[in-house]
Amino acid sequence: MVRTIRCSVALALLVPAMALAEDKVPTEEWTAFRKVYDARAALEQHKAAATKIADLADKYPGDREAQMFCARTAYYCAHRLEGKEQKNVALRGYACAQRIVKTDPKDYDGRYMSAMTLFKSRVAEGIGAALKESKSVKAYLESMIKDEPKRYEAYMLLGALYRDLPGVISWGDVDKSVELLEKGAALAPLDPEILLELAQSYAKAGRKEDAKRTYRKCIDEGKGHKDLEWETQDAKDYAKKMLKELE
């Protein structure tokens, strides 16, 4: 699988706030989901987990944790897929993220996951669909940075796009990518995802030693978020692969 724009993004649709029900996923249903989720290193289990949490999120729309788990699980699962299957999984996650945004249009995490999942669905449609939204994506991420300058995620996503979009027919710029990712890494110096993105941008910019140093930091010091242990290891494994290619 080609790992491009791991942190791809797009414009999340902001709509007037509306209250959601106060329903919560019962403990026994969370437990059943976690058994599947914890085995997600196997792709079929990952797909099953994405479906199971999306169904729970539909059933309990007022449970914000369920909506976030749904969006996040869908994004990482879709990253392992292609074509229509990738698109469908990503869109289920987008629906969950949008429930959060509809409740609070300023919710950073909801906006972030809306962007991640929606753009992943566009990637599944092909580069043309992704490029079509690129200007809106850029403006949206810049607004997120303005709103929350101490959060690293928008820097990471925007930096990845600056690196991976073609400069000739879009606004791709590897030097700008490095600048944004360095700012994000300063805010989250041990996050394995942003270290991986920064290392990739250093490599593309021809800064081989900086790339190797950053890949090593991702491998040796990277610490992912709770409930993202497999995703953290996946990032470290990819860093090992890329480091080997540079050495």
C-alpha positions in Angstrom: 0.0 0.0 0.0 1.4 3.4 -0.9 1.3 5.6 2.1 0.6 9.1 0.7 -1.0 12.0 2.5 -1.5 10.0 5.6 -3.0 13.0 7.1 -5.1 14.2 4.2 -7.8 16.8 4.8 -10.8 18.6 3.4 -13.4 21.2 4.3 -15.9 20.2 6.9 -19.4 21.5 6.5 -20.4 23.9 9.3 -24.1 24.0 10.1 -26.1 25.7 12.8 -25.7 24.1 16.2 -28.4 21.6 17.3 -28.8 19.7 20.5 -28.2 15.9 20.5 -29.9 13.4 22.8 -28.0 12.6 26.0 -27.9 8.9 25.2 -24.8 6.9 25.9 -23.5 3.6 24.7 -24.1 1.0 27.4 -21.0 -0.6 29.0 -21.7 -4.0 27.6 -21.9 -2.7 24.1 -18.6 -0.8 24.5 -17.0 -4.0 25.8 -18.2 -6.0 22.8 -16.9 -3.3 20.4 -13.5 -3.1 22.2 -12.9 -6.8 21.7 -13.1 -6.3 18.0 -11.3 -3.0 18.0 -8.3 -4.4 20.0 -7.8 -7.0 17.3 -7.6 -4.4 14.5 -4.1 -5.2 13.4 -5.9 -7.8 11.2 -7.5 -5.8 8.4 -10.8 -7.8 8.5 -11.1 -7.0 12.2 -10.4 -3.4 11.6 -13.2 -3.3 9.0 -15.5 -5.0 11.5 -14.5 -2.5 14.2 -15.3 0.4 11.9 -18.7 -1.0 11.1 -19.5 -1.9 14.7 -18.7 1.5 16.1 -20.4 3.3 13.3 -23.6 1.3 14.0 -23.3 2.2 17.7 -22.7 5.9 16.9 -25.9 5.8 14.7 -27.8 4.1 17.6 -26.5 6.5 20.2 -26.1 9.9 18.5 -25.7 11.9 21.7 -22.6 10.0 22.8 -19.7 12.2 21.7 -17.1 9.6 22.6 -18.8 7.2 20.3 -18.8 9.7 17.5 -15.1 10.5 17.9 -14.2 6.8 18.1 -16.3 6.2 15.0 -14.7 8.9 13.0 -11.2 8.0 14.1 -11.6 4.3 13.5 -13.1 4.9 10.1 -10.2 7.2 9.0 -7.4 4.7 10.0 -9.3 1.8 8.6 -10.0 3.6 5.3 -6.3 4.4 5.1 -5.7 0.7 4.6 -8.4 0.3 1.9 -8.9 1.5 -1.7 -11.6 2.6 -4.1 -15.3 2.2 -3.2 -14.6 0.3 0.0 -12.3 3.1 1.2 -14.9 5.8 0.3 -17.8 4.0 2.1 -15.8 3.5 5.3 -14.6 7.1 5.3 -18.0 8.5 4.7 -19.5 6.6 7.7 -16.8 8.2 9.8 -17.6 11.6 8.3 -21.2 11.3 9.4 -20.1 10.7 13.0 -17.8 13.6 13.0 -20.5 15.8 11.6 -22.8 15.0 14.5 -20.2 16.6 16.7 -19.8 19.7 14.5 -23.6 20.1 14.3 -23.7 20.3 18.0 -20.8 22.7 18.3 -19.4 24.2 15.1 -16.3 25.3 17.0 -15.4 21.8 18.3 -11.8 21.4 17.1 -11.7 17.7 17.2 -15.0 17.3 15.4 -13.8 19.7 12.7 -10.5 17.9 12.4 -12.0 14.5 12.0 -14.6 15.8 9.6 -11.8 17.1 7.5 -9.8 13.9 7.7 -12.6 11.5 6.8 -14.2 13.7 4.1 -11.0 14.2 2.2 -10.1 10.5 2.6 -13.4 9.8 0.7 -12.3 12.2 -2.0 -9.0 10.5 -2.3 -10.8 7.3 -3.0 -12.5 9.0 -6.0 -9.1 9.9 -7.5 -6.7 12.8 -7.5 -9.1 15.0 -9.6 -11.7 14.9 -6.8 -9.1 15.8 -4.2 -7.6 18.6 -6.2 -11.0 20.1 -6.9 -11.4 20.9 -3.2 -7.8 21.8 -2.4 -8.3 25.6 -2.3 -11.3 25.2 0.1 -9.2 22.8 2.2 -6.3 25.2 2.4 -8.6 28.1 3.6 -10.3 25.9 6.1 -7.1 24.6 7.7 -5.7 28.1 7.9 -8.9 29.1 9.7 -8.4 26.3 12.2 -4.8 27.4 12.8 -6.1 30.9 13.4 -8.8 29.7 15.8 -6.5 27.3 17.8 -2.8 28.2 17.1 -1.6 26.0 19.9 -3.1 22.8 18.5 -0.8 20.9 16.2 -3.2 18.9 14.1 -4.1 21.6 11.5 -0.4 22.4 11.0 0.2 18.7 10.4 -2.6 18.2 7.9 -1.9 21.4 5.9 1.8 20.6 5.9 1.2 17.1 4.5 -0.9 18.6 1.7 1.7 21.2 0.8 4.1 18.3 0.4 2.0 15.9 -1.5 0.0 18.2 -3.8 1.7 18.8 -7.2 3.1 22.3 -7.3 2.5 22.8 -11.0 -1.2 22.4 -11.0 -2.0 23.3 -7.3 -0.5 25.0 -4.3 2.0 22.3 -3.4 5.2 23.6 -1.9 7.7 21.4 -0.1 9.5 24.3 1.7 6.2 25.5 3.0 5.4 22.0 4.1 8.5 21.8 6.2 7.8 25.2 7.8 4.3 24.2 8.8 5.3 20.7 10.0 8.2 22.1 12.1 5.7 24.5 13.8 3.4 21.6 14.5 6.2 19.4 15.8 7.2 22.1 18.2 3.7 21.8 19.7 3.7 18.0 19.8 7.4 17.0 19.8 6.7 13.3 20.5 3.7 12.7 18.4 4.6 9.9 16.0 2.3 11.0 13.2 3.7 14.5 12.9 7.3 13.3 13.3 6.6 10.9 10.4 5.1 13.6 8.3 8.0 16.0 9.0 10.6 13.3 8.2 8.9 12.7 4.8 8.9 16.4 4.0 12.6 16.7 5.0 13.3 13.8 2.6 11.4 15.4 -0.2 13.2 18.7 0.4 16.5 16.9 0.0 17.4 17.3 3.7 18.4 13.6 4.2 20.2 13.9 7.6 17.2 15.8 9.0 14.9 13.2 7.7 16.9 10.3 9.2 17.1 12.1 12.5 13.4 12.7 12.6 12.5 9.1 11.5 14.7 7.9 14.4 13.0 10.1 16.8 9.6 8.8 15.7 10.8 5.2 16.2 12.6 5.7 19.5 10.6 8.5 21.2 7.2 8.6 19.6 4.3 8.4 22.0 0.8 8.1 20.5 -2.6 8.9 22.1 -4.4 6.4 24.3 -6.4 3.9 22.2 -4.1 4.4 19.2 -1.5 1.9 20.2 -1.7 0.0 16.9 -1.7 3.3 14.9 1.4 4.4 16.7 3.2 1.2 15.9 2.1 1.4 12.3 3.6 4.9 12.1 6.9 3.6 13.7 7.0 0.6 11.4 6.6 2.9 8.4 9.4 5.1 9.7 11.7 2.1 10.0 11.0 1.2 6.4 11.7 4.8 5.2 14.8 5.1 7.3 16.2 1.9 5.8 15.7 3.3 2.3 17.6 6.5 3.3 20.6 4.6 4.9 
